[in-house]
Amino acid sequence: MAETTPDTASPTSPATPATSATEPGAARPAEPVDDLVSTEHELKTGRRTLRYTATTGRVVLREEAVEDGVFVGHRATAEVSMTSYVLDQGGVSEEERVRRPVTFAFNGGPGSSSVWLHLGLLGPRRVLMGDAGDLLPPPYGLADNAETLLAESDLVFIDPVSTGYSRAVEGRKAAPFHGYEGDIDSVAELIRLWTTRHRRWLSPKLLAGESYGTLRAAALAERLQSRHSLYVNGLVLISSVLDLGSIDFENQRNDRAHALYLPTYAAIAAYHGRLGRTSVRKAVAAAEAYVDDYRTVLARGNRLSAKERAAAVKRLASLTGLTEEYVDRADLRIEHWRFFGELLRDRGLTVGRIDGRFTGPAASGIAEHMDADPSMDALFGPYAAGLNHYLRVELGYENDLAYEQISRAVHPWSFKEFEGRPIDVTPLLERAMRANPHLKVHVAYGYLDGATPHHAAEDVLAHLRIPEKRRADIEHVYYEAGHMMYVHEPTRVQQSKDVAAFVRRACGTGRR
């Protein structure tokens, strides 16, 4: 590692003083500035040695302010934390340099930082934490990631406002960023700024999102096109959820989620031996074959005969590993939090929602559902330790703020733009694909993901209104792992290869 070098100035950064929300006469907050730090590194991956520059810190976002029709300057709105990795290509021409792809990555939540994709799958360093049933003890560790996507693409990891070290600037409210529209606008602006300042408008570009980050990525693809005329080559959607109605149990009259979750319940039950010797994939196939019949059963309500209901109860119990008595008492409708608490109740265990491979001791043997997700309990500590050590010690960035892995401050999250209609961004993905005939999409599914079930995501994508020939531009990849499927080491290695291959296809590039 070379000496740390601060990068606080940019020739394109406006210097107009920011206004504040303080009372008249009060001292104005100091004008915020970028506080980026750059370091040089190298990483051996196979027969290659990757030499790269890591830059981390916070970038100031500004808005063009107009009062009474008069432009009054660029006002600082937020300081957004990010970490980028740019490969040293060793004296290549400018034309060759800009041909290298760049991937902008973020997680979801809403309220999640990018630590998970950063140190779990894509970045040049990764967390060591063990896995389900074999977790390492604190203080955990970090290792080089020989499978990093940096071998194929430069990387920019983004922490949306109020996550990571990102905050609204002093004197500004954070609430405008805590919702669908403000979130999309701020992330789009950071992408535009980075692309402009690094002279990468002619580079192939990709967006990689996980969970709610997939909803963000689809909306961003359209927003970047319509607002900035910035077209991307590919979307990487990991644990996809583009239509929140597909996983909505809150509406008690909506049976859609009950049916679409069924294959996930079957996968988790098979993994824990509740379906005899049935494999996860066979259990999934059997459940998927019953989904359409299950939808019909639910749609008929009390018009089912006693014989039909008894047959449905028996079939659901055989697919989910639950007792017939429980399925009957649940009125054939198995809510996911209740499933995670019920499946292994007789063993005194609850099952992970984020990753159904994980289990933990139940707080109560008679509770309606589990009090905490044992898979998240397993993940938080290792990733917090890794990230806080890595940014300060290895990348040389010092900030005394708490790095918010999952921020509670963003709630309540605003979806006011969807008032009176479903929270569904598939029309934006459709529009992005119509406007950009070269846009390709990679979707990664985890069979044991109880947060964004694979069959629900499949169902949403199957209903995209795009030309039939464009369906070939959407690739689907499946793993016997959970929501953050890269926690499972064999899956992490395979998924890294799959994403790298997609980047090459989407961008028309080889290794460089």
HUUR-V802477 format. One record per pair of residues at least 4 apart in sequence whose ideal C-beta (glycine too) atoms are under 7 Angstrom apart, sorted by the first residue. I is the first residue (numbers start at 0). GAP is how many residues later the second one is. Records with the same first field share a line. If there is no record, write none. Layout:
BEGIN
I->GAP, GAP
END
This chain:
BEGIN
0->38, 39, 40
1->37, 38
3->33, 35, 392
4->32, 33
5->31
6->29, 30, 31, 48
7->25, 26, 27, 28
8->4
9->24, 187
11->184, 185
12->21
13->48, 60
15->57, 58
16->11, 14
17->13, 57, 58, 151
18->56
19->8, 9, 150, 151
20->150, 151
21->4, 149
28->141, 142
30->45
31->28, 44, 47, 137
32->27
33->23, 24, 25, 26
34->22, 23
35->19, 20, 21
36->19, 20, 358, 359, 360
37->15, 16, 17
38->15, 356, 357
39->13
40->11, 13
41->7, 8, 9
42->7, 81, 101, 105
43->5
44->5, 101, 103, 106
45->100
47->103
49->37, 100, 101
50->37
51->33, 34, 35, 36, 72, 98
52->33, 35
53->29, 31, 341
54->29
55->27, 335, 339, 341
56->24, 340
57->21, 22, 23, 107
58->21, 23, 131, 134
59->16, 19
60->16, 17, 19, 125, 128, 129
61->12, 13, 14, 15
62->11, 12, 14
63->7, 10
64->7, 8, 10
65->4, 5, 6
66->5
75->93
76->91, 92, 95
77->83, 88, 89, 90, 91, 99, 108
78->87, 88, 90
79->78, 79, 81, 86, 106, 110
80->78, 83, 84, 85
81->74, 75, 76, 77, 108
82->35, 74
83->71, 72
84->38, 39, 65, 69, 70
85->68
86->13, 63, 67
88->7, 8, 11
91->4, 5
92->4
93->4
94->4
97->102, 104, 105
98->104, 410
99->54, 103, 412
100->51, 52, 102, 103, 104, 105, 402, 406, 408
101->51, 52, 54, 98, 101, 103
102->46, 50, 52, 103, 105
103->52, 54, 87, 103
104->9, 12, 17, 50, 51, 52, 103
105->8, 52, 54, 81, 103, 107, 110
106->5, 6, 7, 9, 10, 103, 104, 106
107->4, 101, 102, 103, 104, 105, 108
108->103, 297, 301
109->73, 102, 300, 303
110->52, 295, 296, 297, 299, 300
111->51, 294
112->46, 50, 51, 291, 292
113->4, 43, 44, 45, 50
114->4, 268, 272, 290
115->4, 94, 267, 368
116->4, 5, 40, 91, 93
117->4, 5, 39
118->4, 6, 7, 8, 264, 267, 268
119->6, 7, 364, 366, 367
120->365, 371, 374, 375
121->26, 27, 33, 86
122->22, 25, 32, 34
123->20, 21, 24, 26
124->17, 19, 20, 265
125->16, 17, 19
126->13, 15, 255, 256, 259
127->8, 12, 13, 14, 15
128->6, 7, 11, 253
129->4, 5, 6
130->356, 357, 358
131->223, 225, 226
134->243
135->4
137->243
138->246
139->241, 242, 245, 246
141->244, 247, 248
146->346, 349
148->4, 6, 350, 351, 354
149->5
150->349, 360
151->348, 351, 352, 359
152->53, 350
155->38
157->29, 32
158->4, 5, 6, 7
159->6, 23, 26, 27
160->5, 6, 7, 13, 16, 25
161->4, 5, 12, 15, 16, 242, 245, 247, 248
162->241, 244
163->239, 240
164->234, 236, 238
167->4, 5, 6, 9
173->4, 235
175->6
176->5, 6, 9
177->4, 232, 235, 236
178->4, 234, 235, 236, 237
179->4, 234, 235, 237
180->4, 236
181->4
182->4, 33
183->4, 32, 35, 36, 39
184->4
185->4
186->4, 29, 33
187->4, 32, 35, 36, 39, 40
188->4
189->4
190->4, 33
191->4, 36, 38
192->4
193->4
194->5, 6, 35
203->29, 303, 305
204->27, 28
205->26, 27, 28, 30, 297, 300
206->10, 13, 14, 25, 28
207->28
208->4, 5, 7, 8, 28, 29
209->4, 28, 29
210->28, 30, 240, 241, 272
211->4, 29
212->4
213->4, 23, 24, 26, 27, 28
214->4, 26, 27, 210
215->4
216->4, 18, 20
217->17, 24, 207, 210, 211
218->4, 206, 209
219->4
220->4, 11, 14, 208, 211, 218
221->4, 206, 209, 210
222->4
223->4, 6, 8
224->4, 5, 6, 207, 210, 211
230->205
231->207
232->205, 206, 207, 273, 274
233->205, 206, 208, 268, 269, 272, 273
234->206
235->206, 263, 266
236->204, 205, 206
237->206
238->205, 207, 210, 212, 213, 244
239->203, 212, 217
240->6, 211, 216
241->182, 183, 184, 187, 218
242->179, 181, 183, 217
243->4, 179
244->11, 177, 178, 179
245->10, 11, 14, 210, 213, 214
246->10, 205, 206, 209
247->6, 9
248->8, 86, 87
254->4, 43, 44, 78
255->4
256->4
257->40, 75, 76
258->32, 35, 36, 39
259->193, 195, 196, 199
260->4, 75, 192
261->4, 25, 29, 32, 57
262->4, 21, 24, 25, 28, 191, 192
263->4, 185, 186, 189, 190, 191
264->4, 55, 69, 74
265->4, 17, 18, 20, 21, 53, 54
266->4, 13, 16, 17, 89, 180, 181
267->4, 75, 83, 88, 180, 182
268->5, 6, 14, 51, 52, 74
269->5, 8, 9, 10, 13
270->9, 85, 86, 177
271->71, 72
273->47, 69
274->8, 46
277->4, 5
278->4
279->4, 167, 200
280->4
281->4
282->4
283->4, 163
284->4
285->4, 33
286->4, 32
287->167
289->4, 25, 29
290->4, 164
291->4
292->4
293->4
294->4
295->4
296->7, 15, 35
297->34
299->4
303->4, 5
304->4
305->4
306->4
307->4
308->4
309->4
310->4
311->4, 20
312->4, 11, 14, 15, 19
313->4, 10
314->4
315->4, 11, 16
316->5, 6, 7, 10
319->14
320->22
321->4, 5, 12, 20, 21
323->4
324->4
325->4, 16
326->5, 7
329->4
333->4, 5
334->4
335->4, 17, 114
336->4, 32
337->4, 30, 31
338->4
339->10, 11, 13, 29, 30, 110
340->4, 9, 26, 27, 28, 29
342->8
343->5, 6, 7, 15
344->17, 20
347->13, 14, 17
348->10, 11, 12, 13
349->9, 10, 12, 20, 24
350->5, 8
351->4, 5, 6, 7, 21, 22, 23, 130
352->20, 22, 97, 98
353->19, 21, 22, 96, 97, 128, 129, 130
354->20, 93, 127, 128, 129, 132
355->92, 94, 126
356->91, 125
357->16, 17, 20
358->15
359->14, 17
361->5, 8
362->4, 8
366->4
371->5
372->4
373->4
374->4, 107
375->4
378->4, 105
379->4, 25
380->4
381->4
382->4, 22
383->4, 21
384->4
385->4
386->4, 16
387->4, 15
388->4
389->4, 5
390->4, 6
391->5, 6
414->8
417->4, 5
424->4
425->4, 34, 38
426->4
427->4
428->4, 35
429->4, 34, 35, 36
430->4
431->4, 7
432->6, 33, 37
438->34
439->33, 65, 66
440->32, 33
441->33, 35, 57, 60
442->14, 18, 31, 32, 33
443->33, 35, 41, 51
444->9, 12, 31, 33, 34
445->8, 33, 35, 36, 37, 39
446->7, 31, 32, 33
447->32, 33, 34
448->4, 5, 33, 34
450->32
451->5, 31
453->4, 24
454->4
455->4
456->4
457->4
458->4
460->13
465->4, 5
474->27
476->21
478->6, 12, 16
480->4, 6, 7, 10
481->5
484->6, 10
485->5, 6, 9
487->4
488->4
489->4
490->4
491->4
492->4
493->4
494->4
495->4
496->4
497->4
498->4
499->4
500->4
501->4
502->4
503->5, 6
END
